[in-house]
Amino acid sequence: MIITNLTDVDYWFGPMHLAASSGAILNLDDTSDTSLYLLNDEVADAVNTLYLSSNITVTSEAAPFPRATGVPQVLHGDGSPQGLVYAPQGSLYMRRDSVYASTGLYTKTTGVTQNIGWVSALAPGMELIEEITVPAGAGVAEISFSSIPQTYSHLKVVASLGSTESSTDTSLSMIANGFISDVYDSQVLSGQGTTVEAFAYLGATEAFVGVVPPGPYLAGIEITLMGYKNPLVVPFTAVNGFYDGAAGTSGSTLVTGAIGTGDGIAPITSLGFSMPGPNFVAGSVATLYGLVGYIA
């Protein structure tokens, strides 16, 4: 591989020296049986870290690059490891305070020098974006994820929700980009402990997605929004709880995962839940995942 320095700082990769001059070049072997990049994790980590921090450029590199280093570990702790825990690629993290299967186990998909890339092992292919928990002693009228990156091809929300209403269930609505209306298509894949429905009419799914029971009971709801950035790429099949309000029929159907406003397409940048009247009870939690890799 050819390494080019973009700074005025000296760098050493084992005995190999990259001069302190912007534009200085070092040819580092990454293919032979004696390659330090392949045999020495410290050398590889130094190259990987400088590359990921944009201090050097690397060209003519052999795949895979950056290569994985270190020995995978089994770790545990409280809260999500995303953005906090450093570990070698392939490591496992058991979340000690998790009461939900979808957030109990994570695997590391990035190198030891990064603390991002922790993916839920129980939501395959999905990367954790954010988790929101209603704190003790407080109730909130909305649970909303904002500034959702446009680097995912699909979104999934897994939630366990309860209402401050004392005795009756409360209708649950979904908010997309600040609107509680039929301006998007989505699909409810499953729900436990509550009625979960998605009403489809003229290609748009109504915002009503189910009901929330009075606390301390919590209802489990899982919603997947397919192809939210490029809606025409991936068709998907409704597998549960689908009701066609126009035709008055229910069951499974094959539809495309369009996100639209009228005849146009609107990428989702914020997503959440709302209830009229009561608040979400303390302990309610919603977790947002994204499928990495936007398909153009």
KEKE-3310 file (N, C-alpha, C; in steps of 0.2 Angstrom, whole numbers, plus 5000, padded with zeros to 4 digits):
npx = (5004:5002:5006:5001:5006:4996:4999:5010:5018:5028:5026:5027:5027:5029:5046:5045:5045:5036:5039:5038:5030:5018:5012:5022:5028:5026:5029:5021:5022:5009:5005:5014:5021:5029:5024:5022:5010:5001:5005:5007:4998:4999:5006:4996:4985:4990:4991:4977:4971:4976:4972:4958:4956:4959:4972:4981:4982:4978:4982:4981:4980:4979:4964:4956:4954:4952:4961:4954:4959:4966:4959:4943:4932:4922:4910:4902:4889:4880:4868:4868:4882:4886:4896:4903:4910:4925:4932:4939:4935:4921:4918:4908:4894:4886:4871:4868:4858:4847:4830:4823:4823:4828:4838:4848:4860:4874:4885:4902:4906:4916:4933:4946:4950:4939:4923:4911:4899:4893:4881:4865:4864:4852:4844:4846:4858:4854:4858:4860:4852:4847:4841:4827:4821:4808:4810:4810:4797:4792:4782:4779:4772:4776:4786:4800:4812:4825:4833:4837:4849:4853:4859:4854:4845:4833:4821:4818:4808:4807:4797:4791:4778:4768:4753:4749:4736:4722:4713:4709:4713:4723:4724:4737:4748:4758:4772:4778:4791:4786:4772:4756:4748:4741:4754:4764:4770:4770:4774:4767:4775:4774:4766:4765:4754:4745:4732:4737:4738:4738:4731:4728:4726:4723:4737:4743:4748:4738:4741:4738:4743:4740:4736:4739:4741:4735:4747:4754:4756:4764:4764:4771:4778:4782:4789:4792:4800:4802:4814:4815:4822:4824:4811:4806:4815:4815:4803:4791:4783:4768:4766:4758:4744:4738:4727:4716:4708:4700:4696:4691:4697:4708:4724:4739:4749:4757:4767:4775:4787:4784:4788:4779:4773:4758:4760:4774:4790:4797:4810:4812:4816:4813:4805:4792:4781:4765:4752:4734:4729:4733:4750:4765:4770:4782:4797:4793:4799:4808:4816:4827:4832:4843:4845:4860:4867:4863:4854:4856)
npy = (4994:5012:5025:5041:5056:5068:5078:5089:5080:5068:5051:5034:5017:5004:4999:5007:5023:5037:5052:5069:5078:5086:5077:5068:5051:5034:5017:5003:4987:4975:4963:4952:4937:4941:4953:4968:4975:4965:4956:4962:4969:4982:4990:4989:4995:5008:5012:5011:5020:5032:5033:5033:5045:5054:5059:5053:5047:5032:5021:5009:4998:4981:4971:4964:4981:4994:4982:4970:4970:4964:4954:4947:4952:4948:4958:4968:4979:4994:5002:5007:5003:5010:5023:5024:5013:5005:4992:4977:4972:4961:4959:4955:4963:4963:4969:4974:4981:4979:4976:4972:4961:4965:4974:4968:4962:4966:4967:4970:4980:4987:4993:4991:5004:5012:5018:5017:5008:4997:4985:4979:4962:4955:4961:4958:4965:4978:4994:5002:5017:5027:5027:5030:5034:5036:5045:5042:5048:5057:5061:5061:5069:5066:5054:5056:5054:5063:5072:5061:5051:5051:5039:5026:5012:5007:5009:5004:5003:4999:4997:4999:5003:5013:5021:5036:5037:5032:5020:5016:5011:5020:5028:5026:5036:5038:5049:5057:5067:5077:5077:5071:5062:5055:5054:5046:5029:5015:5000:4989:4976:4968:4965:4965:4962:4972:4979:4980:4989:4994:5005:5006:5016:5021:5020:5026:5025:5027:5037:5031:5018:5009:5004:5010:5003:5007:5013:5003:4994:4989:4990:4981:4986:4985:4992:4993:5003:5003:5006:5020:5031:5029:5025:5016:5006:4993:4981:4975:4963:4963:4956:4954:4959:4968:4979:4983:4998:5003:4992:4984:4972:4960:4954:4946:4956:4962:4976:4991:5000:5015:5032:5045:5062:5067:5067:5066:5063:5061:5060:5053:5062:5064:5055:5047:5044:5048:5052:5057:5067:5059:5056:5047:5034:5034:5025:5020:5015:5018:5012:5016:5009:5007:5001:4998:5006:5014:5011:5016)
npz = (5000:4997:5007:5010:5018:5025:5034:5044:5053:5060:5058:5064:5059:5067:5063:5051:5044:5041:5034:5041:5033:5022:5009:5009:5006:5009:5006:5011:5014:5012:5008:5008:5016:5027:5030:5040:5042:5041:5051:5063:5075:5081:5072:5061:5068:5070:5057:5053:5062:5059:5046:5047:5054:5044:5043:5035:5018:5009:4996:4983:4991:4998:4999:5014:5019:5031:5040:5052:5069:5085:5098:5098:5111:5126:5133:5146:5153:5158:5149:5132:5121:5111:5104:5116:5121:5118:5108:5101:5083:5081:5094:5108:5117:5132:5138:5154:5160:5152:5148:5137:5123:5111:5114:5121:5117:5109:5094:5088:5074:5069:5070:5083:5087:5087:5094:5089:5079:5085:5084:5086:5090:5090:5081:5067:5055:5058:5064:5079:5082:5091:5107:5118:5134:5145:5159:5177:5187:5178:5164:5147:5132:5119:5111:5102:5088:5082:5068:5060:5052:5034:5029:5030:5023:5028:5041:5058:5072:5089:5102:5119:5128:5139:5146:5155:5158:5168:5167:5154:5137:5126:5110:5099:5090:5075:5071:5058:5052:5059:5056:5060:5051:5035:5027:5024:5020:5029:5038:5050:5058:5069:5085:5103:5116:5113:5102:5086:5071:5054:5044:5027:5013:4997:4995:5005:5023:5037:5052:5064:5074:5084:5101:5117:5133:5150:5162:5176:5165:5150:5132:5119:5103:5086:5072:5055:5043:5027:5014:5016:5011:4998:4991:4981:4979:4987:4988:5000:5011:5020:5035:5046:5055:5046:5039:5026:5024:5014:5006:5015:5019:5027:5031:5023:5012:4997:4996:4991:5000:5001:5005:5006:5001:4996:4979:4979:4986:5002:5012:5028:5042:5055:5068:5077:5092:5097:5109:5111:5124:5138:5145:5140:5151:5164:5161:5149:5134:5118:5104:5091:5075:5061:5044:5038:5024:5011:4996:4981)
capx = (5000:5005:5003:5003:5005:4993:5001:5018:5019:5031:5023:5030:5023:5035:5052:5044:5045:5033:5041:5034:5029:5012:5014:5027:5025:5029:5027:5021:5020:5003:5003:5019:5021:5032:5021:5021:5003:4997:5007:5008:4992:5001:5007:4990:4981:4992:4989:4970:4968:4978:4968:4951:4956:4961:4979:4985:4978:4980:4980:4984:4980:4976:4958:4952:4957:4957:4960:4953:4965:4965:4955:4936:4930:4915:4910:4895:4889:4874:4866:4870:4889:4887:4899:4906:4914:4930:4933:4940:4930:4919:4917:4901:4893:4879:4869:4866:4851:4841:4824:4820:4827:4831:4843:4851:4866:4877:4891:4906:4907:4921:4940:4947:4951:4933:4918:4905:4898:4889:4875:4861:4864:4845:4840:4852:4859:4851:4862:4857:4853:4845:4836:4824:4817:4804:4813:4806:4794:4791:4778:4780:4767:4778:4793:4802:4819:4826:4840:4839:4854:4850:4863:4851:4840:4826:4821:4814:4807:4805:4795:4787:4775:4762:4750:4747:4728:4721:4709:4707:4718:4724:4726:4744:4749:4765:4773:4784:4793:4781:4765:4752:4743:4743:4758:4769:4768:4774:4771:4768:4776:4772:4765:4763:4750:4740:4730:4742:4735:4740:4726:4730:4721:4726:4744:4746:4746:4736:4746:4736:4747:4738:4734:4744:4737:4736:4752:4761:4757:4767:4763:4776:4776:4788:4787:4798:4798:4806:4816:4813:4826:4823:4805:4805:4820:4814:4796:4791:4777:4765:4766:4754:4740:4737:4720:4714:4702:4696:4693:4688:4700:4714:4729:4746:4749:4764:4767:4781:4788:4785:4787:4777:4768:4755:4763:4781:4794:4800:4814:4811:4822:4811:4800:4791:4775:4761:4745:4730:4727:4738:4757:4768:4772:4789:4799:4791:4806:4808:4823:4827:4837:4843:4848:4866:4869:4858:4854:4854)
capy = (5000:5018:5029:5048:5060:5074:5083:5090:5077:5062:5045:5028:5011:4999:5002:5011:5030:5042:5059:5074:5083:5085:5074:5063:5045:5028:5011:4999:4980:4973:4957:4946:4933:4945:4960:4970:4977:4959:4952:4966:4973:4989:4993:4990:5000:5015:5014:5012:5026:5038:5034:5035:5052:5058:5061:5050:5043:5025:5019:5003:4994:4975:4970:4970:4987:4993:4975:4969:4969:4962:4948:4949:4951:4948:4964:4969:4985:4997:5006:5006:5004:5014:5029:5024:5007:5003:4985:4974:4970:4955:4958:4955:4967:4961:4975:4972:4984:4978:4972:4970:4957:4968:4979:4965:4960:4969:4965:4976:4979:4992:4991:4993:5011:5016:5016:5016:5002:4992:4983:4974:4955:4952:4964:4957:4970:4984:4997:5006:5024:5030:5024:5035:5031:5041:5045:5041:5054:5061:5059:5065:5068:5063:5051:5057:5054:5069:5072:5054:5051:5048:5034:5020:5011:5006:5010:5000:5006:4994:5001:4996:5009:5013:5027:5039:5036:5027:5014:5014:5011:5026:5027:5028:5039:5039:5056:5057:5074:5082:5077:5065:5061:5049:5057:5041:5022:5011:4993:4986:4969:4964:4969:4960:4965:4977:4979:4984:4989:4999:5006:5008:5019:5024:5019:5029:5022:5031:5038:5027:5012:5004:5007:5010:5002:5012:5010:5001:4989:4991:4986:4980:4987:4985:4995:4994:5007:5000:5010:5026:5036:5028:5021:5012:5001:4987:4979:4971:4960:4964:4949:4953:4965:4973:4980:4988:5001:5004:4986:4981:4966:4960:4948:4948:4959:4964:4983:4995:5004:5022:5037:5051:5067:5068:5063:5067:5058:5064:5056:5054:5065:5063:5049:5046:5042:5053:5050:5062:5068:5057:5056:5041:5033:5033:5018:5018:5016:5017:5011:5016:5005:5008:4996:5002:5005:5016:5008:5021)
capz = (5000:4997:5012:5009:5024:5024:5039:5045:5059:5059:5060:5063:5059:5068:5060:5045:5045:5036:5035:5043:5027:5018:5003:5010:5004:5012:5003:5016:5012:5015:5005:5009:5022:5032:5030:5047:5042:5042:5056:5069:5076:5083:5065:5058:5071:5068:5050:5052:5065:5055:5040:5049:5056:5038:5043:5029:5013:5007:4989:4981:4997:4997:5003:5016:5022:5036:5042:5059:5074:5091:5099:5101:5119:5128:5138:5149:5156:5158:5143:5125:5120:5105:5105:5122:5122:5113:5108:5094:5079:5082:5101:5110:5123:5135:5142:5160:5162:5147:5150:5131:5120:5105:5116:5126:5115:5103:5091:5086:5067:5067:5073:5090:5088:5086:5099:5085:5075:5089:5081:5090:5088:5090:5076:5062:5050:5060:5068:5084:5080:5097:5112:5122:5139:5149:5166:5183:5189:5172:5158:5141:5127:5113:5110:5095:5086:5077:5065:5058:5046:5028:5027:5031:5018:5031:5048:5063:5079:5094:5108:5125:5129:5143:5147:5162:5159:5174:5167:5148:5132:5122:5104:5098:5083:5073:5069:5053:5050:5062:5054:5062:5046:5031:5022:5023:5020:5034:5039:5057:5057:5075:5091:5108:5122:5111:5095:5081:5064:5049:5039:5021:5009:4991:4995:5011:5029:5042:5057:5069:5074:5089:5107:5123:5139:5156:5166:5174:5159:5144:5126:5114:5096:5082:5066:5051:5037:5022:5009:5018:5007:4991:4992:4976:4978:4990:4990:5006:5013:5026:5038:5052:5057:5040:5037:5021:5026:5008:5003:5021:5020:5031:5029:5021:5005:4995:4994:4991:5006:4999:5010:5001:5003:4990:4974:4980:4990:5007:5016:5035:5046:5062:5068:5084:5094:5101:5111:5113:5131:5143:5143:5141:5158:5166:5160:5142:5130:5111:5101:5083:5072:5054:5040:5035:5017:5006:4990:4976)
cpx = (5004:5002:5006:5002:5002:4994:5008:5020:5023:5027:5027:5026:5028:5041:5051:5042:5041:5035:5036:5033:5023:5014:5019:5024:5029:5025:5027:5018:5014:5000:5008:5018:5024:5029:5019:5013:4999:4998:5007:5002:4993:5002:5000:4985:4983:4990:4981:4968:4970:4973:4961:4950:4958:4967:4983:4980:4981:4978:4984:4984:4976:4969:4959:4956:4951:4956:4958:4959:4962:4961:4948:4935:4923:4914:4903:4895:4882:4873:4869:4878:4891:4890:4902:4911:4919:4931:4935:4934:4928:4917:4909:4900:4886:4877:4865:4859:4846:4836:4820:4825:4831:4837:4848:4858:4868:4884:4895:4907:4913:4928:4940:4948:4945:4928:4911:4904:4896:4882:4871:4861:4857:4841:4845:4852:4856:4856:4858:4858:4852:4840:4833:4820:4814:4807:4808:4803:4792:4787:4779:4774:4769:4785:4795:4810:4820:4833:4842:4844:4851:4855:4861:4846:4833:4827:4817:4814:4804:4803:4791:4784:4769:4760:4749:4739:4727:4718:4708:4713:4718:4727:4733:4745:4756:4766:4779:4785:4788:4774:4762:4746:4745:4748:4764:4766:4773:4771:4772:4769:4774:4770:4763:4759:4746:4738:4735:4739:4738:4735:4729:4725:4724:4734:4747:4743:4744:4741:4744:4739:4745:4736:4739:4739:4739:4742:4750:4762:4760:4766:4769:4774:4782:4786:4793:4796:4804:4808:4814:4816:4824:4817:4804:4810:4818:4806:4796:4784:4775:4764:4761:4750:4738:4730:4719:4708:4697:4692:4689:4690:4706:4718:4735:4745:4756:4763:4774:4781:4789:4784:4785:4773:4765:4758:4771:4784:4797:4804:4812:4817:4820:4806:4799:4783:4771:4754:4741:4729:4733:4745:4759:4771:4779:4791:4797:4798:4804:4815:4823:4833:4837:4847:4854:4866:4863:4859:4852:4850)
cpy = (5006:5023:5036:5052:5067:5080:5084:5086:5070:5056:5038:5022:5005:5003:5007:5018:5034:5049:5064:5080:5081:5083:5069:5056:5039:5022:5006:4992:4978:4966:4951:4943:4937:4952:4962:4972:4971:4955:4956:4971:4980:4993:4994:4995:5007:5017:5016:5018:5032:5039:5036:5042:5057:5062:5059:5048:5037:5023:5013:4998:4987:4974:4964:4975:4992:4985:4975:4967:4967:4956:4950:4948:4951:4953:4964:4976:4988:5002:5004:5007:5009:5021:5030:5019:5005:4995:4982:4972:4963:4954:4958:4959:4965:4967:4973:4975:4983:4974:4970:4966:4960:4973:4975:4963:4963:4966:4970:4975:4984:4990:4994:5000:5015:5014:5016:5009:4996:4991:4978:4967:4952:4956:4964:4962:4977:4987:5002:5013:5028:5027:5030:5032:5037:5040:5044:5048:5059:5058:5063:5064:5065:5060:5052:5057:5059:5068:5065:5054:5048:5043:5027:5019:5009:5008:5005:5003:5000:4998:4997:5002:5008:5020:5029:5039:5030:5021:5012:5015:5018:5025:5030:5030:5039:5046:5055:5064:5079:5082:5071:5065:5056:5052:5052:5034:5019:5004:4991:4979:4965:4968:4964:4964:4970:4976:4983:4983:4995:5000:5009:5010:5023:5025:5023:5026:5027:5031:5033:5020:5007:5008:5006:5009:5007:5008:5007:4996:4993:4987:4986:4981:4988:4987:4995:4998:5006:5005:5017:5032:5035:5023:5015:5006:4994:4986:4975:4968:4961:4957:4948:4960:4970:4973:4985:4991:5002:4998:4982:4973:4966:4954:4951:4951:4961:4971:4986:4999:5012:5026:5043:5056:5069:5063:5063:5062:5062:5060:5058:5056:5065:5058:5048:5044:5048:5050:5057:5062:5065:5057:5048:5040:5032:5026:5016:5019:5014:5017:5011:5013:5007:5003:5000:5001:5007:5014:5013:5018)
cpz = (5000:5002:5011:5015:5022:5029:5039:5051:5056:5061:5059:5064:5060:5066:5054:5047:5039:5038:5037:5038:5023:5011:5003:5009:5007:5009:5008:5013:5016:5012:5006:5015:5028:5033:5038:5047:5044:5048:5063:5070:5078:5077:5062:5061:5070:5062:5050:5056:5062:5049:5041:5051:5050:5039:5037:5024:5011:5001:4988:4986:4995:5002:5008:5020:5025:5038:5050:5063:5080:5092:5102:5108:5120:5134:5141:5152:5156:5152:5137:5125:5115:5107:5112:5123:5116:5113:5101:5090:5081:5089:5102:5117:5126:5139:5148:5162:5157:5150:5143:5127:5114:5107:5121:5124:5109:5101:5088:5079:5065:5071:5080:5092:5088:5092:5096:5082:5079:5086:5085:5086:5087:5085:5070:5056:5052:5065:5073:5082:5087:5101:5117:5127:5143:5156:5171:5185:5184:5167:5153:5136:5121:5114:5103:5094:5081:5074:5063:5052:5040:5025:5028:5025:5021:5038:5052:5070:5083:5100:5113:5128:5134:5144:5154:5163:5164:5172:5159:5143:5129:5115:5103:5091:5081:5070:5064:5051:5053:5061:5057:5056:5041:5025:5021:5023:5025:5035:5047:5056:5063:5081:5096:5113:5120:5104:5091:5074:5060:5044:5032:5016:5003:4992:5001:5018:5034:5048:5063:5069:5079:5095:5112:5129:5145:5160:5173:5168:5153:5138:5121:5107:5092:5075:5062:5045:5032:5016:5010:5014:5000:4990:4987:4975:4981:4991:4996:5007:5020:5029:5044:5053:5052:5039:5031:5022:5020:5006:5009:5021:5024:5028:5026:5013:5003:4992:4994:4997:5004:5005:5005:5004:4997:4984:4974:4985:4996:5012:5024:5039:5053:5062:5076:5085:5097:5103:5113:5120:5136:5140:5143:5148:5158:5165:5153:5138:5123:5108:5094:5080:5064:5050:5037:5028:5013:4999:4985:4970)
residu = (MET:ILE:ILE:THR:ASN:LEU:THR:ASP:VAL:ASP:TYR:TRP:PHE:GLY:PRO:MET:HIS:LEU:ALA:ALA:SER:SER:GLY:ALA:ILE:LEU:ASN:LEU:ASP:ASP:THR:SER:ASP:THR:SER:LEU:TYR:LEU:LEU:ASN:ASP:GLU:VAL:ALA:ASP:ALA:VAL:ASN:THR:LEU:TYR:LEU:SER:SER:ASN:ILE:THR:VAL:THR:SER:GLU:ALA:ALA:PRO:PHE:PRO:ARG:ALA:THR:GLY:VAL:PRO:GLN:VAL:LEU:HIS:GLY:ASP:GLY:SER:PRO:GLN:GLY:LEU:VAL:TYR:ALA:PRO:GLN:GLY:SER:LEU:TYR:MET:ARG:ARG:ASP:SER:VAL:TYR:ALA:SER:THR:GLY:LEU:TYR:THR:LYS:THR:THR:GLY:VAL:THR:GLN:ASN:ILE:GLY:TRP:VAL:SER:ALA:LEU:ALA:PRO:GLY:MET:GLU:LEU:ILE:GLU:GLU:ILE:THR:VAL:PRO:ALA:GLY:ALA:GLY:VAL:ALA:GLU:ILE:SER:PHE:SER:SER:ILE:PRO:GLN:THR:TYR:SER:HIS:LEU:LYS:VAL:VAL:ALA:SER:LEU:GLY:SER:THR:GLU:SER:SER:THR:ASP:THR:SER:LEU:SER:MET:ILE:ALA:ASN:GLY:PHE:ILE:SER:ASP:VAL:TYR:ASP:SER:GLN:VAL:LEU:SER:GLY:GLN:GLY:THR:THR:VAL:GLU:ALA:PHE:ALA:TYR:LEU:GLY:ALA:THR:GLU:ALA:PHE:VAL:GLY:VAL:VAL:PRO:PRO:GLY:PRO:TYR:LEU:ALA:GLY:ILE:GLU:ILE:THR:LEU:MET:GLY:TYR:LYS:ASN:PRO:LEU:VAL:VAL:PRO:PHE:THR:ALA:VAL:ASN:GLY:PHE:TYR:ASP:GLY:ALA:ALA:GLY:THR:SER:GLY:SER:THR:LEU:VAL:THR:GLY:ALA:ILE:GLY:THR:GLY:ASP:GLY:ILE:ALA:PRO:ILE:THR:SER:LEU:GLY:PHE:SER:MET:PRO:GLY:PRO:ASN:PHE:VAL:ALA:GLY:SER:VAL:ALA:THR:LEU:TYR:GLY:LEU:VAL:GLY:TYR:ILE:ALA)
# end
